[in-house]
Amino acid sequence: MASTRTNLTAAVVVGLTAISAAIGLTVWTVRNASVYRDVGRYATAQAELAASLILEGLEGAQPVVIGPDTTSADELTISTRLGAMLGALPDYIVVLDRRGVPIYRSPEALLLSSDDATLLAGQLANLPAGGPAGLLSLSGLDERLLLVARDLTRPGTQLAGRVVVGVPTREATQLPREYSFVFFAIVPVLIIGSAWIAYVAFGLTAERIARISRDVAAITDGKSLHRRLTIDNAGKEFKVLVVTLNAMIERLETSFMGLRRFTADASHELKTPLAVLRADVERAMNEPSHNDRLVALEEALHETTRMADLVESLLTLARADEGRFDIHREPIALNSLVQDVYETALILGEGAGVAVNLQFTADVTVMGDLTRLRQLFLNLVTNAIKYTPSGGKVDIGLGLHPDNVTFAVRDTGIGIAAADVPYIFERFWRADRVRSRMSERGGFGLGLAISQWIAQAHGGTLTASSRLGRGSLFTVTLPLPPPRPAT
């Protein structure tokens, strides 16, 4: 199989050859049309000249007949002097009487072979006077004659005859030597030179592509994703390609790092409850006391429930990543939903010693999935209560704006460092400060990732702002449904 470089070079050669052939054909056609037009004008002028000479001769002295003798006074005759004058014209001239019988042939016409003379006679019979010129191919001379006929009419009398002038066209229509040199010598050299230049240029391009391919192959082995492509002295397209590939490699690096972190975190999160579960089961099997056995089984059930929650969260995110988690949209009154979430938050806050307040609300309806929106709001409120020390407070609000509606949760908790805020929506992410101070309340680090997915699935956003030791603010923005057309 030929290389792309060879195929592109061949395409350039074919294209240049086709263009050159088209230009040559166009030049040939236009030139021939112009040549035949000029020859036609010349032949017409010669026919007019011959006709004028004949008619002037008829008005002079008694002519001497050249051709068949006739007895009619109206019959056309050609004198010796007039014949000599016509013979001086450098063309094929035939004079016909009114019956169509040739009475004069120029010396060139007399030299025609019998076959060519027969062809000429047939053409003379069919050639219209004053009409378009005709072409006659002479096989004996390898020549083409352009024939023009003119009627001879004496003043005040009927048609006296016809004069036909034939002008050779071969020499006039032949391609000039300069044209032949250009098309058959210079053009092939230009095509060959262009092909060589194209082959070299495509070679440079092929080498750059091969270099990029080698670099990409070396980088994407999974171990060198920190490297980036570089290319010097390349065109804009290659620079755009390299930038695009570097962006893709960066995304791959992020994905690989996320996958490794995900695997490590998932293993860690599952390892601890599994170890506790195993210990509880072994203790339940070895405990002689019935009450101690029940306590061990209760702890094992708790760890089983915790693992089930983790697996369910992972399954939710996996389905969301694959686009297989449908959102069942229906009209939802957010005021009622927020009120329900607030009542649940009061119970959670009472147990944690945190005051929960519903600062403001709005009567608004959106299109969404009731179960998922409830999960989103509860996640935010639960996180706020979980990371707010006893004696703090959590404020909830539902605000209506011209284009959207916002659900906000503000707490006076431990807050998040500014450097950690961009990562809080990543899976299994938990700040070390939070992990250390609140480990007894710590979750899996998947709640905010699920919350962000729910907000985005509803066409909205989830944003966060926080200051370490000053609390956090999480805001959900959801679009309003389009207004119904007026009836």
RAQUI-V661470 format. One record per residue. N is the residue number from 1. RES is the residue in one letter. OMEGA is omega in whole degrees, -180 to 180 (NA if undefined). D_LAST is the distance of its C-alpha to the last C-alpha in Angstrom with 1 decimal. Layout:
n->N res->RES omega->OMEGA d_last->D_LAST
n->N res->RES omega->OMEGA d_last->D_LAST
//
This chain:
n->1 res->M omega->-178 d_last->67.7
n->2 res->A omega->180 d_last->67.7
n->3 res->S omega->178 d_last->66.4
n->4 res->T omega->179 d_last->63.2
n->5 res->R omega->180 d_last->65.6
n->6 res->T omega->-179 d_last->67.6
n->7 res->N omega->180 d_last->64.5
n->8 res->L omega->177 d_last->63.0
n->9 res->T omega->177 d_last->66.4
n->10 res->A omega->178 d_last->66.7
n->11 res->A omega->177 d_last->63.3
n->12 res->V omega->180 d_last->64.4
n->13 res->V omega->-180 d_last->67.6
n->14 res->V omega->180 d_last->65.8
n->15 res->G omega->179 d_last->63.3
n->16 res->L omega->178 d_last->66.0
n->17 res->T omega->179 d_last->68.1
n->18 res->A omega->179 d_last->65.2
n->19 res->I omega->179 d_last->64.4
n->20 res->S omega->179 d_last->68.2
n->21 res->A omega->179 d_last->68.5
n->22 res->A omega->178 d_last->65.5
n->23 res->I omega->179 d_last->66.9
n->24 res->G omega->179 d_last->70.4
n->25 res->L omega->179 d_last->69.1
n->26 res->T omega->179 d_last->67.2
n->27 res->V omega->180 d_last->70.2
n->28 res->W omega->-178 d_last->72.4
n->29 res->T omega->-178 d_last->70.2
n->30 res->V omega->-179 d_last->69.7
n->31 res->R omega->179 d_last->73.3
n->32 res->N omega->178 d_last->74.5
n->33 res->A omega->179 d_last->72.3
n->34 res->S omega->-180 d_last->73.7
n->35 res->V omega->-180 d_last->77.3
n->36 res->Y omega->176 d_last->77.1
n->37 res->R omega->178 d_last->75.7
n->38 res->D omega->178 d_last->78.6
n->39 res->V omega->178 d_last->81.1
n->40 res->G omega->178 d_last->79.7
n->41 res->R omega->179 d_last->80.2
n->42 res->Y omega->180 d_last->83.7
n->43 res->A omega->178 d_last->84.5
n->44 res->T omega->179 d_last->83.2
n->45 res->A omega->179 d_last->85.4
n->46 res->Q omega->178 d_last->88.4
n->47 res->A omega->178 d_last->87.8
n->48 res->E omega->179 d_last->87.7
n->49 res->L omega->179 d_last->90.8
n->50 res->A omega->179 d_last->92.7
n->51 res->A omega->179 d_last->91.6
n->52 res->S omega->179 d_last->92.8
n->53 res->L omega->-178 d_last->96.1
n->54 res->I omega->-178 d_last->96.7
n->55 res->L omega->177 d_last->95.8
n->56 res->E omega->179 d_last->98.0
n->57 res->G omega->179 d_last->100.8
n->58 res->L omega->-179 d_last->100.6
n->59 res->E omega->-177 d_last->101.1
n->60 res->G omega->-177 d_last->104.3
n->61 res->A omega->-179 d_last->107.7
n->62 res->Q omega->-176 d_last->108.5
n->63 res->P omega->173 d_last->106.8
n->64 res->V omega->-172 d_last->108.6
n->65 res->V omega->169 d_last->106.7
n->66 res->I omega->-175 d_last->105.3
n->67 res->G omega->-176 d_last->104.0
n->68 res->P omega->174 d_last->104.8
n->69 res->D omega->178 d_last->107.2
n->70 res->T omega->180 d_last->105.8
n->71 res->T omega->-178 d_last->107.4
n->72 res->S omega->-179 d_last->104.4
n->73 res->A omega->-179 d_last->104.3
n->74 res->D omega->-177 d_last->100.5
n->75 res->E omega->-178 d_last->100.6
n->76 res->L omega->175 d_last->99.4
n->77 res->T omega->-179 d_last->102.1
n->78 res->I omega->-180 d_last->102.2
n->79 res->S omega->179 d_last->105.3
n->80 res->T omega->180 d_last->106.9
n->81 res->R omega->179 d_last->105.9
n->82 res->L omega->177 d_last->102.3
n->83 res->G omega->178 d_last->102.3
n->84 res->A omega->179 d_last->103.6
n->85 res->M omega->178 d_last->100.8
n->86 res->L omega->180 d_last->98.1
n->87 res->G omega->179 d_last->99.8
n->88 res->A omega->179 d_last->99.3
n->89 res->L omega->-172 d_last->95.6
n->90 res->P omega->-177 d_last->94.5
n->91 res->D omega->174 d_last->92.3
n->92 res->Y omega->-177 d_last->92.4
n->93 res->I omega->175 d_last->93.1
n->94 res->V omega->178 d_last->93.8
n->95 res->V omega->-180 d_last->94.6
n->96 res->L omega->173 d_last->94.1
n->97 res->D omega->-174 d_last->95.6
n->98 res->R omega->177 d_last->93.6
n->99 res->R omega->-180 d_last->94.2
n->100 res->G omega->180 d_last->92.7
n->101 res->V omega->179 d_last->96.2
n->102 res->P omega->177 d_last->96.7
n->103 res->I omega->178 d_last->99.5
n->104 res->Y omega->172 d_last->99.1
n->105 res->R omega->178 d_last->98.0
n->106 res->S omega->179 d_last->98.0
n->107 res->P omega->179 d_last->100.1
n->108 res->E omega->-179 d_last->97.0
n->109 res->A omega->-179 d_last->96.1
n->110 res->L omega->-178 d_last->99.6
n->111 res->L omega->-180 d_last->99.5
n->112 res->L omega->175 d_last->96.7
n->113 res->S omega->-178 d_last->97.5
n->114 res->S omega->179 d_last->97.6
n->115 res->D omega->180 d_last->94.3
n->116 res->D omega->178 d_last->92.6
n->117 res->A omega->177 d_last->94.3
n->118 res->T omega->178 d_last->93.0
n->119 res->L omega->180 d_last->89.5
n->120 res->L omega->180 d_last->89.8
n->121 res->A omega->178 d_last->91.2
n->122 res->G omega->179 d_last->88.2
n->123 res->Q omega->179 d_last->85.8
n->124 res->L omega->-178 d_last->87.6
n->125 res->A omega->-176 d_last->87.2
n->126 res->N omega->-176 d_last->83.4
n->127 res->L omega->180 d_last->82.7
n->128 res->P omega->178 d_last->81.0
n->129 res->A omega->179 d_last->82.6
n->130 res->G omega->-179 d_last->80.3
n->131 res->G omega->180 d_last->77.6
n->132 res->P omega->-179 d_last->76.2
n->133 res->A omega->177 d_last->78.8
n->134 res->G omega->179 d_last->79.9
n->135 res->L omega->-179 d_last->80.9
n->136 res->L omega->178 d_last->84.0
n->137 res->S omega->180 d_last->85.0
n->138 res->L omega->-177 d_last->88.7
n->139 res->S omega->-176 d_last->89.7
n->140 res->G omega->-177 d_last->93.3
n->141 res->L omega->-176 d_last->92.4
n->142 res->D omega->-174 d_last->89.1
n->143 res->E omega->174 d_last->87.6
n->144 res->R omega->180 d_last->84.7
n->145 res->L omega->171 d_last->85.4
n->146 res->L omega->-172 d_last->82.8
n->147 res->L omega->176 d_last->84.1
n->148 res->V omega->-178 d_last->83.6
n->149 res->A omega->175 d_last->85.1
n->150 res->R omega->178 d_last->86.1
n->151 res->D omega->177 d_last->87.6
n->152 res->L omega->-178 d_last->90.9
n->153 res->T omega->175 d_last->91.1
n->154 res->R omega->178 d_last->94.1
n->155 res->P omega->176 d_last->93.4
n->156 res->G omega->-180 d_last->93.5
n->157 res->T omega->179 d_last->94.0
n->158 res->Q omega->-179 d_last->92.1
n->159 res->L omega->-179 d_last->91.1
n->160 res->A omega->-179 d_last->94.1
n->161 res->G omega->-177 d_last->92.8
n->162 res->R omega->174 d_last->90.5
n->163 res->V omega->-180 d_last->90.8
n->164 res->V omega->179 d_last->88.9
n->165 res->V omega->175 d_last->88.6
n->166 res->G omega->-178 d_last->87.7
n->167 res->V omega->177 d_last->86.9
n->168 res->P omega->-177 d_last->87.0
n->169 res->T omega->-173 d_last->83.8
n->170 res->R omega->-177 d_last->84.7
n->171 res->E omega->-178 d_last->86.0
n->172 res->A omega->-177 d_last->83.1
n->173 res->T omega->178 d_last->80.4
n->174 res->Q omega->179 d_last->82.0
n->175 res->L omega->180 d_last->80.1
n->176 res->P omega->-179 d_last->82.0
n->177 res->R omega->179 d_last->83.8
n->178 res->E omega->179 d_last->81.6
n->179 res->Y omega->-180 d_last->78.5
n->180 res->S omega->179 d_last->80.2
n->181 res->F omega->-179 d_last->81.2
n->182 res->V omega->-173 d_last->77.7
n->183 res->F omega->-174 d_last->76.0
n->184 res->F omega->179 d_last->78.7
n->185 res->A omega->-175 d_last->80.0
n->186 res->I omega->-177 d_last->77.7
n->187 res->V omega->177 d_last->74.4
n->188 res->P omega->178 d_last->75.6
n->189 res->V omega->178 d_last->77.0
n->190 res->L omega->179 d_last->73.7
n->191 res->I omega->179 d_last->71.8
n->192 res->I omega->178 d_last->74.2
n->193 res->G omega->178 d_last->74.0
n->194 res->S omega->178 d_last->70.2
n->195 res->A omega->179 d_last->70.3
n->196 res->W omega->178 d_last->72.6
n->197 res->I omega->179 d_last->70.5
n->198 res->A omega->-179 d_last->67.4
n->199 res->Y omega->178 d_last->69.3
n->200 res->V omega->-179 d_last->70.4
n->201 res->A omega->178 d_last->66.9
n->202 res->F omega->176 d_last->65.3
n->203 res->G omega->177 d_last->68.1
n->204 res->L omega->178 d_last->67.1
n->205 res->T omega->179 d_last->63.5
n->206 res->A omega->180 d_last->64.6
n->207 res->E omega->178 d_last->66.8
n->208 res->R omega->179 d_last->64.0
n->209 res->I omega->179 d_last->61.7
n->210 res->A omega->179 d_last->64.6
n->211 res->R omega->178 d_last->65.2
n->212 res->I omega->180 d_last->61.6
n->213 res->S omega->179 d_last->61.7
n->214 res->R omega->-179 d_last->64.9
n->215 res->D omega->179 d_last->63.5
n->216 res->V omega->179 d_last->60.3
n->217 res->A omega->-180 d_last->62.4
n->218 res->A omega->-177 d_last->64.7
n->219 res->I omega->-171 d_last->61.8
n->220 res->T omega->174 d_last->59.6
n->221 res->D omega->178 d_last->62.4
n->222 res->G omega->-178 d_last->60.8
n->223 res->K omega->-176 d_last->63.7
n->224 res->S omega->-178 d_last->63.3
n->225 res->L omega->177 d_last->59.6
n->226 res->H omega->180 d_last->60.6
n->227 res->R omega->179 d_last->61.9
n->228 res->R omega->-179 d_last->59.9
n->229 res->L omega->174 d_last->60.3
n->230 res->T omega->177 d_last->62.0
n->231 res->I omega->-177 d_last->62.6
n->232 res->D omega->175 d_last->64.5
n->233 res->N omega->179 d_last->64.7
n->234 res->A omega->-180 d_last->61.7
n->235 res->G omega->-178 d_last->58.9
n->236 res->K omega->-177 d_last->55.4
n->237 res->E omega->180 d_last->54.1
n->238 res->F omega->178 d_last->56.8
n->239 res->K omega->177 d_last->55.9
n->240 res->V omega->178 d_last->52.3
n->241 res->L omega->-179 d_last->53.3
n->242 res->V omega->178 d_last->55.7
n->243 res->V omega->180 d_last->53.0
n->244 res->T omega->179 d_last->50.6
n->245 res->L omega->178 d_last->53.3
n->246 res->N omega->177 d_last->54.3
n->247 res->A omega->178 d_last->50.8
n->248 res->M omega->179 d_last->50.7
n->249 res->I omega->178 d_last->54.1
n->250 res->E omega->177 d_last->53.0
n->251 res->R omega->177 d_last->50.0
n->252 res->L omega->179 d_last->52.5
n->253 res->E omega->179 d_last->54.9
n->254 res->T omega->180 d_last->52.2
n->255 res->S omega->179 d_last->51.2
n->256 res->F omega->179 d_last->54.8
n->257 res->M omega->177 d_last->55.5
n->258 res->G omega->179 d_last->52.4
n->259 res->L omega->179 d_last->53.6
n->260 res->R omega->180 d_last->57.1
n->261 res->R omega->179 d_last->55.9
n->262 res->F omega->-179 d_last->53.5
n->263 res->T omega->180 d_last->56.4
n->264 res->A omega->-178 d_last->58.7
n->265 res->D omega->179 d_last->56.3
n->266 res->A omega->178 d_last->55.2
n->267 res->S omega->-180 d_last->58.9
n->268 res->H omega->-178 d_last->59.7
n->269 res->E omega->179 d_last->56.9
n->270 res->L omega->-176 d_last->57.9
n->271 res->K omega->-176 d_last->61.6
n->272 res->T omega->179 d_last->61.9
n->273 res->P omega->178 d_last->60.1
n->274 res->L omega->178 d_last->62.0
n->275 res->A omega->178 d_last->65.3
n->276 res->V omega->-180 d_last->64.5
n->277 res->L omega->179 d_last->63.4
n->278 res->R omega->180 d_last->66.6
n->279 res->A omega->-180 d_last->68.7
n->280 res->D omega->179 d_last->67.1
n->281 res->V omega->179 d_last->67.6
n->282 res->E omega->180 d_last->71.2
n->283 res->R omega->179 d_last->71.8
n->284 res->A omega->-180 d_last->70.3
n->285 res->M omega->-174 d_last->72.7
n->286 res->N omega->-177 d_last->75.7
n->287 res->E omega->178 d_last->75.1
n->288 res->P omega->-177 d_last->77.3
n->289 res->S omega->179 d_last->75.4
n->290 res->H omega->-178 d_last->72.5
n->291 res->N omega->179 d_last->70.6
n->292 res->D omega->179 d_last->71.1
n->293 res->R omega->179 d_last->69.9
n->294 res->L omega->178 d_last->66.7
n->295 res->V omega->179 d_last->66.1
n->296 res->A omega->179 d_last->66.6
n->297 res->L omega->178 d_last->64.2
n->298 res->E omega->177 d_last->61.6
n->299 res->E omega->177 d_last->61.9
n->300 res->A omega->178 d_last->61.7
n->301 res->L omega->178 d_last->58.5
n->302 res->H omega->180 d_last->57.0
n->303 res->E omega->177 d_last->57.9
n->304 res->T omega->178 d_last->56.4
n->305 res->T omega->180 d_last->53.1
n->306 res->R omega->177 d_last->53.2
n->307 res->M omega->178 d_last->53.9
n->308 res->A omega->177 d_last->51.1
n->309 res->D omega->179 d_last->48.6
n->310 res->L omega->-180 d_last->50.0
n->311 res->V omega->179 d_last->49.7
n->312 res->E omega->178 d_last->46.1
n->313 res->S omega->178 d_last->45.2
n->314 res->L omega->179 d_last->46.9
n->315 res->L omega->178 d_last->45.2
n->316 res->T omega->180 d_last->41.8
n->317 res->L omega->179 d_last->42.5
n->318 res->A omega->178 d_last->44.1
n->319 res->R omega->178 d_last->41.1
n->320 res->A omega->179 d_last->38.8
n->321 res->D omega->-178 d_last->41.2
n->322 res->E omega->180 d_last->41.0
n->323 res->G omega->-178 d_last->37.2
n->324 res->R omega->180 d_last->37.6
n->325 res->F omega->-176 d_last->36.0
n->326 res->D omega->173 d_last->32.4
n->327 res->I omega->-179 d_last->29.8
n->328 res->H omega->-174 d_last->27.6
n->329 res->R omega->176 d_last->24.3
n->330 res->E omega->178 d_last->22.2
n->331 res->P omega->-178 d_last->20.3
n->332 res->I omega->175 d_last->23.2
n->333 res->A omega->-176 d_last->23.5
n->334 res->L omega->180 d_last->26.1
n->335 res->N omega->179 d_last->27.2
n->336 res->S omega->180 d_last->28.6
n->337 res->L omega->180 d_last->30.1
n->338 res->V omega->178 d_last->31.9
n->339 res->Q omega->178 d_last->33.1
n->340 res->D omega->178 d_last->34.6
n->341 res->V omega->179 d_last->36.2
n->342 res->Y omega->179 d_last->37.6
n->343 res->E omega->176 d_last->39.3
n->344 res->T omega->-180 d_last->40.9
n->345 res->A omega->178 d_last->42.0
n->346 res->L omega->-180 d_last->43.6
n->347 res->I omega->180 d_last->45.8
n->348 res->L omega->-179 d_last->46.7
n->349 res->G omega->179 d_last->47.5
n->350 res->E omega->179 d_last->49.6
n->351 res->G omega->-178 d_last->51.8
n->352 res->A omega->-178 d_last->52.2
n->353 res->G omega->-179 d_last->52.8
n->354 res->V omega->178 d_last->49.7
n->355 res->A omega->180 d_last->47.3
n->356 res->V omega->-177 d_last->43.6
n->357 res->N omega->172 d_last->41.1
n->358 res->L omega->-171 d_last->37.3
n->359 res->Q omega->-178 d_last->37.0
n->360 res->F omega->179 d_last->33.2
n->361 res->T omega->-178 d_last->30.0
n->362 res->A omega->178 d_last->26.3
n->363 res->D omega->-175 d_last->23.4
n->364 res->V omega->180 d_last->21.6
n->365 res->T omega->177 d_last->20.3
n->366 res->V omega->175 d_last->21.2
n->367 res->M omega->-178 d_last->21.4
n->368 res->G omega->179 d_last->25.1
n->369 res->D omega->-174 d_last->28.1
n->370 res->L omega->-177 d_last->29.1
n->371 res->T omega->-177 d_last->32.7
n->372 res->R omega->178 d_last->33.1
n->373 res->L omega->176 d_last->31.5
n->374 res->R omega->178 d_last->33.7
n->375 res->Q omega->179 d_last->36.6
n->376 res->L omega->-177 d_last->35.8
n->377 res->F omega->-180 d_last->35.6
n->378 res->L omega->177 d_last->38.7
n->379 res->N omega->-178 d_last->40.6
n->380 res->L omega->-179 d_last->40.2
n->381 res->V omega->180 d_last->41.0
n->382 res->T omega->177 d_last->44.0
n->383 res->N omega->-179 d_last->45.4
n->384 res->A omega->179 d_last->45.1
n->385 res->I omega->-176 d_last->47.0
n->386 res->K omega->-175 d_last->49.5
n->387 res->Y omega->173 d_last->50.6
n->388 res->T omega->-179 d_last->50.7
n->389 res->P omega->178 d_last->54.1
n->390 res->S omega->-177 d_last->54.7
n->391 res->G omega->177 d_last->53.9
n->392 res->G omega->-179 d_last->51.1
n->393 res->K omega->178 d_last->47.4
n->394 res->V omega->180 d_last->44.0
n->395 res->D omega->179 d_last->40.9
n->396 res->I omega->178 d_last->37.4
n->397 res->G omega->177 d_last->34.1
n->398 res->L omega->-175 d_last->30.4
n->399 res->G omega->179 d_last->28.8
n->400 res->L omega->180 d_last->25.2
n->401 res->H omega->-177 d_last->24.9
n->402 res->P omega->-175 d_last->22.3
n->403 res->D omega->-176 d_last->22.4
n->404 res->N omega->176 d_last->24.1
n->405 res->V omega->-177 d_last->25.8
n->406 res->T omega->173 d_last->29.6
n->407 res->F omega->-174 d_last->31.9
n->408 res->A omega->176 d_last->35.4
n->409 res->V omega->180 d_last->38.8
n->410 res->R omega->179 d_last->41.8
n->411 res->D omega->177 d_last->45.3
n->412 res->T omega->-174 d_last->48.8
n->413 res->G omega->-173 d_last->50.5
n->414 res->I omega->177 d_last->53.0
n->415 res->G omega->-178 d_last->50.7
n->416 res->I omega->178 d_last->51.0
n->417 res->A omega->-178 d_last->53.2
n->418 res->A omega->-180 d_last->51.5
n->419 res->A omega->-177 d_last->53.1
n->420 res->D omega->-176 d_last->51.7
n->421 res->V omega->-179 d_last->48.0
n->422 res->P omega->-174 d_last->47.1
n->423 res->Y omega->-171 d_last->48.4
n->424 res->I omega->180 d_last->47.0
n->425 res->F omega->177 d_last->44.2
n->426 res->E omega->-176 d_last->46.9
n->427 res->R omega->-180 d_last->47.9
n->428 res->F omega->-180 d_last->51.0
n->429 res->W omega->172 d_last->51.2
n->430 res->R omega->-179 d_last->52.6
n->431 res->A omega->-179 d_last->54.4
n->432 res->D omega->-179 d_last->58.1
n->433 res->R omega->178 d_last->57.9
n->434 res->V omega->-178 d_last->55.3
n->435 res->R omega->-175 d_last->57.1
n->436 res->S omega->-174 d_last->60.4
n->437 res->R omega->-174 d_last->59.3
n->438 res->M omega->-174 d_last->56.7
n->439 res->S omega->-179 d_last->58.2
n->440 res->E omega->179 d_last->58.2
n->441 res->R omega->-172 d_last->54.4
n->442 res->G omega->177 d_last->53.8
n->443 res->G omega->-178 d_last->51.3
n->444 res->F omega->-176 d_last->51.2
n->445 res->G omega->180 d_last->49.4
n->446 res->L omega->-175 d_last->46.4
n->447 res->G omega->-179 d_last->43.8
n->448 res->L omega->177 d_last->42.6
n->449 res->A omega->177 d_last->42.5
n->450 res->I omega->180 d_last->40.3
n->451 res->S omega->179 d_last->38.1
n->452 res->Q omega->178 d_last->37.6
n->453 res->W omega->180 d_last->36.7
n->454 res->I omega->180 d_last->34.0
n->455 res->A omega->-180 d_last->32.5
n->456 res->Q omega->179 d_last->32.6
n->457 res->A omega->177 d_last->31.2
n->458 res->H omega->-180 d_last->28.0
n->459 res->G omega->-178 d_last->27.8
n->460 res->G omega->-178 d_last->29.4
n->461 res->T omega->173 d_last->32.9
n->462 res->L omega->-178 d_last->35.8
n->463 res->T omega->-179 d_last->38.2
n->464 res->A omega->172 d_last->41.3
n->465 res->S omega->-174 d_last->43.6
n->466 res->S omega->173 d_last->47.0
n->467 res->R omega->-176 d_last->50.4
n->468 res->L omega->180 d_last->53.4
n->469 res->G omega->-177 d_last->54.4
n->470 res->R omega->179 d_last->51.4
n->471 res->G omega->-175 d_last->48.6
n->472 res->S omega->176 d_last->45.5
n->473 res->L omega->176 d_last->41.8
n->474 res->F omega->-176 d_last->39.4
n->475 res->T omega->174 d_last->35.7
n->476 res->V omega->177 d_last->32.9
n->477 res->T omega->-180 d_last->29.9
n->478 res->L omega->179 d_last->26.8
n->479 res->P omega->175 d_last->23.6
n->480 res->L omega->177 d_last->20.3
n->481 res->P omega->179 d_last->17.5
n->482 res->P omega->-179 d_last->15.0
n->483 res->P omega->178 d_last->11.9
n->484 res->R omega->178 d_last->8.8
n->485 res->P omega->-180 d_last->6.4
n->486 res->A omega->180 d_last->3.8
n->487 res->T omega->NA d_last->0.0
//
